[in-house]
């Protein structure tokens, strides 16, 4: 089975729409820069707490937030800062296509009654070829199946 590590930070991700429109004080580049720094540092610290390193990984992003829920891709800036923090901590050697083999952003979900807003980044070891959806091991010399259930 592939190695899987989850990193979670409790805060509401900032919105690209709010950044562009200037609402809630995020429109100016300095406000965005502050948010990037906060998220990058948070995931740097999380990375230092769990020093399991990956040469390459599949990344799954899960966001839990109180309504209104953001559009699925709206937290991209937050996610980029999170991944950069993990790179800074030495968890991944970089954030290019050799290191980040896939990036899946799940649709934001509504938080449970007592749950806080959060962003969870899950890394799945890509050096051991596995399907990002089901975690099933894939052999590299396996013939390409017709079924969309297996990813090569």
Biotite code that builds the C-alpha atoms (Angstrom):
import biotite.structure as struc

atoms = struc.array([
    struc.Atom([0.000, 0.000, 0.000], chain_id="A", res_id=1, res_name="UNK", atom_name="CA", element="C"),
    struc.Atom([1.190, 3.514, -0.743], chain_id="A", res_id=2, res_name="UNK", atom_name="CA", element="C"),
    struc.Atom([2.355, 5.901, 1.949], chain_id="A", res_id=3, res_name="UNK", atom_name="CA", element="C"),
    struc.Atom([-0.276, 8.511, 2.768], chain_id="A", res_id=4, res_name="UNK", atom_name="CA", element="C"),
    struc.Atom([0.236, 11.571, 4.990], chain_id="A", res_id=5, res_name="UNK", atom_name="CA", element="C"),
    struc.Atom([-2.375, 14.239, 5.824], chain_id="A", res_id=6, res_name="UNK", atom_name="CA", element="C"),
    struc.Atom([-1.700, 17.806, 6.902], chain_id="A", res_id=7, res_name="UNK", atom_name="CA", element="C"),
    struc.Atom([-4.561, 19.945, 8.255], chain_id="A", res_id=8, res_name="UNK", atom_name="CA", element="C"),
    struc.Atom([-4.670, 23.627, 9.187], chain_id="A", res_id=9, res_name="UNK", atom_name="CA", element="C"),
    struc.Atom([-7.744, 25.227, 10.765], chain_id="A", res_id=10, res_name="UNK", atom_name="CA", element="C"),
    struc.Atom([-8.563, 28.516, 9.095], chain_id="A", res_id=11, res_name="UNK", atom_name="CA", element="C"),
    struc.Atom([-10.786, 29.704, 6.259], chain_id="A", res_id=12, res_name="UNK", atom_name="CA", element="C"),
    struc.Atom([-8.936, 29.746, 2.916], chain_id="A", res_id=13, res_name="UNK", atom_name="CA", element="C"),
    struc.Atom([-8.923, 33.089, 1.195], chain_id="A", res_id=14, res_name="UNK", atom_name="CA", element="C"),
    struc.Atom([-11.000, 33.520, -1.935], chain_id="A", res_id=15, res_name="UNK", atom_name="CA", element="C"),
    struc.Atom([-9.589, 34.414, -5.330], chain_id="A", res_id=16, res_name="UNK", atom_name="CA", element="C"),
    struc.Atom([-12.878, 36.182, -6.064], chain_id="A", res_id=17, res_name="UNK", atom_name="CA", element="C"),
    struc.Atom([-12.527, 38.328, -2.935], chain_id="A", res_id=18, res_name="UNK", atom_name="CA", element="C"),
    struc.Atom([-8.900, 39.037, -3.842], chain_id="A", res_id=19, res_name="UNK", atom_name="CA", element="C"),
    struc.Atom([-9.857, 40.270, -7.305], chain_id="A", res_id=20, res_name="UNK", atom_name="CA", element="C"),
    struc.Atom([-12.874, 42.275, -6.219], chain_id="A", res_id=21, res_name="UNK", atom_name="CA", element="C"),
    struc.Atom([-11.216, 43.886, -3.225], chain_id="A", res_id=22, res_name="UNK", atom_name="CA", element="C"),
    struc.Atom([-13.953, 42.741, -0.837], chain_id="A", res_id=23, res_name="UNK", atom_name="CA", element="C"),
    struc.Atom([-13.119, 41.951, 2.790], chain_id="A", res_id=24, res_name="UNK", atom_name="CA", element="C"),
    struc.Atom([-9.815, 43.808, 2.548], chain_id="A", res_id=25, res_name="UNK", atom_name="CA", element="C"),
    struc.Atom([-8.086, 41.202, 0.372], chain_id="A", res_id=26, res_name="UNK", atom_name="CA", element="C"),
    struc.Atom([-7.940, 43.201, -2.868], chain_id="A", res_id=27, res_name="UNK", atom_name="CA", element="C"),
    struc.Atom([-4.556, 44.816, -2.387], chain_id="A", res_id=28, res_name="UNK", atom_name="CA", element="C"),
    struc.Atom([-1.413, 42.774, -3.134], chain_id="A", res_id=29, res_name="UNK", atom_name="CA", element="C"),
    struc.Atom([-0.053, 43.395, 0.371], chain_id="A", res_id=30, res_name="UNK", atom_name="CA", element="C"),
    struc.Atom([-3.106, 41.776, 1.986], chain_id="A", res_id=31, res_name="UNK", atom_name="CA", element="C"),
    struc.Atom([-2.760, 38.776, -0.328], chain_id="A", res_id=32, res_name="UNK", atom_name="CA", element="C"),
    struc.Atom([0.966, 38.576, 0.420], chain_id="A", res_id=33, res_name="UNK", atom_name="CA", element="C"),
    struc.Atom([0.198, 38.454, 4.131], chain_id="A", res_id=34, res_name="UNK", atom_name="CA", element="C"),
    struc.Atom([-2.269, 35.583, 3.608], chain_id="A", res_id=35, res_name="UNK", atom_name="CA", element="C"),
    struc.Atom([0.230, 33.661, 1.462], chain_id="A", res_id=36, res_name="UNK", atom_name="CA", element="C"),
    struc.Atom([2.868, 34.045, 4.160], chain_id="A", res_id=37, res_name="UNK", atom_name="CA", element="C"),
    struc.Atom([0.479, 32.860, 6.913], chain_id="A", res_id=38, res_name="UNK", atom_name="CA", element="C"),
    struc.Atom([-0.592, 29.721, 5.024], chain_id="A", res_id=39, res_name="UNK", atom_name="CA", element="C"),
    struc.Atom([2.922, 28.933, 3.812], chain_id="A", res_id=40, res_name="UNK", atom_name="CA", element="C"),
    struc.Atom([4.302, 29.202, 7.351], chain_id="A", res_id=41, res_name="UNK", atom_name="CA", element="C"),
    struc.Atom([1.455, 27.093, 8.784], chain_id="A", res_id=42, res_name="UNK", atom_name="CA", element="C"),
    struc.Atom([2.200, 24.210, 6.406], chain_id="A", res_id=43, res_name="UNK", atom_name="CA", element="C"),
    struc.Atom([5.942, 24.644, 6.920], chain_id="A", res_id=44, res_name="UNK", atom_name="CA", element="C"),
    struc.Atom([5.387, 24.055, 10.647], chain_id="A", res_id=45, res_name="UNK", atom_name="CA", element="C"),
    struc.Atom([3.076, 21.091, 9.945], chain_id="A", res_id=46, res_name="UNK", atom_name="CA", element="C"),
    struc.Atom([5.765, 19.664, 7.658], chain_id="A", res_id=47, res_name="UNK", atom_name="CA", element="C"),
    struc.Atom([8.392, 19.981, 10.385], chain_id="A", res_id=48, res_name="UNK", atom_name="CA", element="C"),
    struc.Atom([6.121, 18.064, 12.786], chain_id="A", res_id=49, res_name="UNK", atom_name="CA", element="C"),
    struc.Atom([5.880, 15.091, 10.416], chain_id="A", res_id=50, res_name="UNK", atom_name="CA", element="C"),
    struc.Atom([9.162, 14.779, 8.519], chain_id="A", res_id=51, res_name="UNK", atom_name="CA", element="C"),
    struc.Atom([8.119, 11.939, 6.202], chain_id="A", res_id=52, res_name="UNK", atom_name="CA", element="C"),
    struc.Atom([9.593, 12.929, 2.837], chain_id="A", res_id=53, res_name="UNK", atom_name="CA", element="C"),
    struc.Atom([8.288, 12.235, -0.649], chain_id="A", res_id=54, res_name="UNK", atom_name="CA", element="C"),
    struc.Atom([10.173, 12.360, -3.940], chain_id="A", res_id=55, res_name="UNK", atom_name="CA", element="C"),
    struc.Atom([6.877, 12.678, -5.808], chain_id="A", res_id=56, res_name="UNK", atom_name="CA", element="C"),
    struc.Atom([3.262, 12.721, -4.675], chain_id="A", res_id=57, res_name="UNK", atom_name="CA", element="C"),
    struc.Atom([-0.351, 12.851, -5.719], chain_id="A", res_id=58, res_name="UNK", atom_name="CA", element="C"),
    struc.Atom([-2.013, 15.715, -3.824], chain_id="A", res_id=59, res_name="UNK", atom_name="CA", element="C"),
    struc.Atom([-5.628, 15.729, -2.677], chain_id="A", res_id=60, res_name="UNK", atom_name="CA", element="C"),
    struc.Atom([-7.092, 18.921, -1.207], chain_id="A", res_id=61, res_name="UNK", atom_name="CA", element="C"),
    struc.Atom([-10.157, 18.907, 1.045], chain_id="A", res_id=62, res_name="UNK", atom_name="CA", element="C"),
    struc.Atom([-11.747, 22.105, 2.314], chain_id="A", res_id=63, res_name="UNK", atom_name="CA", element="C"),
    struc.Atom([-14.318, 22.338, 5.089], chain_id="A", res_id=64, res_name="UNK", atom_name="CA", element="C"),
    struc.Atom([-15.947, 25.712, 5.656], chain_id="A", res_id=65, res_name="UNK", atom_name="CA", element="C"),
    struc.Atom([-18.980, 27.444, 7.045], chain_id="A", res_id=66, res_name="UNK", atom_name="CA", element="C"),
    struc.Atom([-21.365, 28.792, 4.378], chain_id="A", res_id=67, res_name="UNK", atom_name="CA", element="C"),
    struc.Atom([-21.148, 30.439, 1.985], chain_id="A", res_id=68, res_name="UNK", atom_name="CA", element="C"),
    struc.Atom([-19.112, 27.718, 0.309], chain_id="A", res_id=69, res_name="UNK", atom_name="CA", element="C"),
    struc.Atom([-16.508, 28.912, -2.176], chain_id="A", res_id=70, res_name="UNK", atom_name="CA", element="C"),
    struc.Atom([-16.269, 27.651, -5.752], chain_id="A", res_id=71, res_name="UNK", atom_name="CA", element="C"),
    struc.Atom([-14.171, 24.484, -5.993], chain_id="A", res_id=72, res_name="UNK", atom_name="CA", element="C"),
    struc.Atom([-11.127, 26.092, -7.628], chain_id="A", res_id=73, res_name="UNK", atom_name="CA", element="C"),
    struc.Atom([-11.420, 29.313, -5.649], chain_id="A", res_id=74, res_name="UNK", atom_name="CA", element="C"),
    struc.Atom([-8.901, 28.249, -3.014], chain_id="A", res_id=75, res_name="UNK", atom_name="CA", element="C"),
    struc.Atom([-6.087, 27.669, -5.512], chain_id="A", res_id=76, res_name="UNK", atom_name="CA", element="C"),
    struc.Atom([-3.967, 30.488, -4.048], chain_id="A", res_id=77, res_name="UNK", atom_name="CA", element="C"),
    struc.Atom([-4.291, 28.982, -0.573], chain_id="A", res_id=78, res_name="UNK", atom_name="CA", element="C"),
    struc.Atom([-3.413, 25.512, -1.882], chain_id="A", res_id=79, res_name="UNK", atom_name="CA", element="C"),
    struc.Atom([-0.324, 26.835, -3.700], chain_id="A", res_id=80, res_name="UNK", atom_name="CA", element="C"),
    struc.Atom([0.881, 28.476, -0.470], chain_id="A", res_id=81, res_name="UNK", atom_name="CA", element="C"),
    struc.Atom([0.281, 25.213, 1.450], chain_id="A", res_id=82, res_name="UNK", atom_name="CA", element="C"),
    struc.Atom([2.298, 23.168, -1.038], chain_id="A", res_id=83, res_name="UNK", atom_name="CA", element="C"),
    struc.Atom([5.082, 25.790, -0.992], chain_id="A", res_id=84, res_name="UNK", atom_name="CA", element="C"),
    struc.Atom([5.213, 25.461, 2.815], chain_id="A", res_id=85, res_name="UNK", atom_name="CA", element="C"),
    struc.Atom([5.629, 21.681, 2.532], chain_id="A", res_id=86, res_name="UNK", atom_name="CA", element="C"),
    struc.Atom([8.434, 22.229, 0.000], chain_id="A", res_id=87, res_name="UNK", atom_name="CA", element="C"),
    struc.Atom([10.086, 24.725, 2.392], chain_id="A", res_id=88, res_name="UNK", atom_name="CA", element="C"),
    struc.Atom([9.940, 22.062, 5.143], chain_id="A", res_id=89, res_name="UNK", atom_name="CA", element="C"),
    struc.Atom([11.669, 19.534, 2.868], chain_id="A", res_id=90, res_name="UNK", atom_name="CA", element="C"),
    struc.Atom([8.651, 17.215, 2.569], chain_id="A", res_id=91, res_name="UNK", atom_name="CA", element="C"),
    struc.Atom([8.738, 17.536, -1.229], chain_id="A", res_id=92, res_name="UNK", atom_name="CA", element="C"),
    struc.Atom([11.832, 18.512, -3.253], chain_id="A", res_id=93, res_name="UNK", atom_name="CA", element="C"),
    struc.Atom([9.794, 20.958, -5.381], chain_id="A", res_id=94, res_name="UNK", atom_name="CA", element="C"),
    struc.Atom([6.345, 21.727, -6.714], chain_id="A", res_id=95, res_name="UNK", atom_name="CA", element="C"),
    struc.Atom([6.827, 21.083, -10.420], chain_id="A", res_id=96, res_name="UNK", atom_name="CA", element="C"),
    struc.Atom([5.346, 18.268, -12.513], chain_id="A", res_id=97, res_name="UNK", atom_name="CA", element="C"),
    struc.Atom([8.108, 15.829, -11.506], chain_id="A", res_id=98, res_name="UNK", atom_name="CA", element="C"),
    struc.Atom([7.164, 16.201, -7.832], chain_id="A", res_id=99, res_name="UNK", atom_name="CA", element="C"),
    struc.Atom([3.402, 16.912, -7.983], chain_id="A", res_id=100, res_name="UNK", atom_name="CA", element="C"),
    struc.Atom([2.054, 14.173, -10.266], chain_id="A", res_id=101, res_name="UNK", atom_name="CA", element="C"),
    struc.Atom([-1.597, 15.135, -9.778], chain_id="A", res_id=102, res_name="UNK", atom_name="CA", element="C"),
    struc.Atom([-3.551, 17.758, -7.876], chain_id="A", res_id=103, res_name="UNK", atom_name="CA", element="C"),
    struc.Atom([-7.169, 17.027, -6.985], chain_id="A", res_id=104, res_name="UNK", atom_name="CA", element="C"),
    struc.Atom([-9.270, 19.720, -5.328], chain_id="A", res_id=105, res_name="UNK", atom_name="CA", element="C"),
    struc.Atom([-12.415, 18.269, -3.820], chain_id="A", res_id=106, res_name="UNK", atom_name="CA", element="C"),
    struc.Atom([-15.486, 20.505, -3.763], chain_id="A", res_id=107, res_name="UNK", atom_name="CA", element="C"),
    struc.Atom([-15.679, 22.398, -0.448], chain_id="A", res_id=108, res_name="UNK", atom_name="CA", element="C"),
    struc.Atom([-17.999, 20.825, 2.078], chain_id="A", res_id=109, res_name="UNK", atom_name="CA", element="C"),
    struc.Atom([-20.031, 22.446, 4.806], chain_id="A", res_id=110, res_name="UNK", atom_name="CA", element="C"),
    struc.Atom([-18.508, 22.084, 8.273], chain_id="A", res_id=111, res_name="UNK", atom_name="CA", element="C"),
    struc.Atom([-20.231, 19.982, 10.899], chain_id="A", res_id=112, res_name="UNK", atom_name="CA", element="C"),
    struc.Atom([-21.928, 21.812, 13.787], chain_id="A", res_id=113, res_name="UNK", atom_name="CA", element="C"),
    struc.Atom([-18.859, 22.204, 16.056], chain_id="A", res_id=114, res_name="UNK", atom_name="CA", element="C"),
    struc.Atom([-16.180, 21.846, 13.356], chain_id="A", res_id=115, res_name="UNK", atom_name="CA", element="C"),
    struc.Atom([-13.860, 24.702, 12.405], chain_id="A", res_id=116, res_name="UNK", atom_name="CA", element="C"),
    struc.Atom([-12.979, 25.773, 8.857], chain_id="A", res_id=117, res_name="UNK", atom_name="CA", element="C"),
    struc.Atom([-9.974, 23.828, 7.581], chain_id="A", res_id=118, res_name="UNK", atom_name="CA", element="C"),
    struc.Atom([-7.798, 22.880, 4.642], chain_id="A", res_id=119, res_name="UNK", atom_name="CA", element="C"),
    struc.Atom([-6.468, 19.316, 4.510], chain_id="A", res_id=120, res_name="UNK", atom_name="CA", element="C"),
    struc.Atom([-3.657, 18.392, 2.127], chain_id="A", res_id=121, res_name="UNK", atom_name="CA", element="C"),
    struc.Atom([-3.170, 14.650, 1.598], chain_id="A", res_id=122, res_name="UNK", atom_name="CA", element="C"),
    struc.Atom([0.036, 13.395, -0.014], chain_id="A", res_id=123, res_name="UNK", atom_name="CA", element="C"),
    struc.Atom([0.045, 9.949, -1.615], chain_id="A", res_id=124, res_name="UNK", atom_name="CA", element="C"),
    struc.Atom([3.444, 8.545, -2.563], chain_id="A", res_id=125, res_name="UNK", atom_name="CA", element="C"),
    struc.Atom([3.728, 8.644, -6.368], chain_id="A", res_id=126, res_name="UNK", atom_name="CA", element="C"),
    struc.Atom([6.955, 6.637, -6.476], chain_id="A", res_id=127, res_name="UNK", atom_name="CA", element="C"),
    struc.Atom([4.855, 3.568, -5.729], chain_id="A", res_id=128, res_name="UNK", atom_name="CA", element="C"),
    struc.Atom([2.376, 3.787, -8.603], chain_id="A", res_id=129, res_name="UNK", atom_name="CA", element="C"),
    struc.Atom([-1.135, 3.784, -7.192], chain_id="A", res_id=130, res_name="UNK", atom_name="CA", element="C"),
    struc.Atom([-4.491, 5.019, -8.322], chain_id="A", res_id=131, res_name="UNK", atom_name="CA", element="C"),
    struc.Atom([-5.132, 8.384, -6.586], chain_id="A", res_id=132, res_name="UNK", atom_name="CA", element="C"),
    struc.Atom([-8.838, 7.542, -6.241], chain_id="A", res_id=133, res_name="UNK", atom_name="CA", element="C"),
    struc.Atom([-8.733, 4.064, -4.749], chain_id="A", res_id=134, res_name="UNK", atom_name="CA", element="C"),
    struc.Atom([-5.088, 3.617, -3.647], chain_id="A", res_id=135, res_name="UNK", atom_name="CA", element="C"),
    struc.Atom([-4.771, 0.344, -5.591], chain_id="A", res_id=136, res_name="UNK", atom_name="CA", element="C"),
    struc.Atom([-1.231, -0.572, -6.686], chain_id="A", res_id=137, res_name="UNK", atom_name="CA", element="C"),
    struc.Atom([-0.523, -0.346, -10.428], chain_id="A", res_id=138, res_name="UNK", atom_name="CA", element="C"),
    struc.Atom([2.308, -2.236, -12.115], chain_id="A", res_id=139, res_name="UNK", atom_name="CA", element="C"),
    struc.Atom([4.319, -0.085, -14.527], chain_id="A", res_id=140, res_name="UNK", atom_name="CA", element="C"),
    struc.Atom([4.551, -2.838, -17.169], chain_id="A", res_id=141, res_name="UNK", atom_name="CA", element="C"),
    struc.Atom([0.814, -3.480, -17.014], chain_id="A", res_id=142, res_name="UNK", atom_name="CA", element="C"),
    struc.Atom([-0.996, -3.177, -20.353], chain_id="A", res_id=143, res_name="UNK", atom_name="CA", element="C"),
    struc.Atom([-3.186, -0.093, -20.606], chain_id="A", res_id=144, res_name="UNK", atom_name="CA", element="C"),
    struc.Atom([-6.683, -1.190, -19.679], chain_id="A", res_id=145, res_name="UNK", atom_name="CA", element="C"),
    struc.Atom([-9.777, 0.070, -21.438], chain_id="A", res_id=146, res_name="UNK", atom_name="CA", element="C"),
    struc.Atom([-11.443, 0.680, -18.073], chain_id="A", res_id=147, res_name="UNK", atom_name="CA", element="C"),
    struc.Atom([-11.231, 4.263, -16.713], chain_id="A", res_id=148, res_name="UNK", atom_name="CA", element="C"),
    struc.Atom([-10.940, 2.773, -13.184], chain_id="A", res_id=149, res_name="UNK", atom_name="CA", element="C"),
    struc.Atom([-7.142, 2.336, -13.413], chain_id="A", res_id=150, res_name="UNK", atom_name="CA", element="C"),
    struc.Atom([-4.819, 5.292, -13.933], chain_id="A", res_id=151, res_name="UNK", atom_name="CA", element="C"),
    struc.Atom([-1.373, 4.714, -15.421], chain_id="A", res_id=152, res_name="UNK", atom_name="CA", element="C"),
])
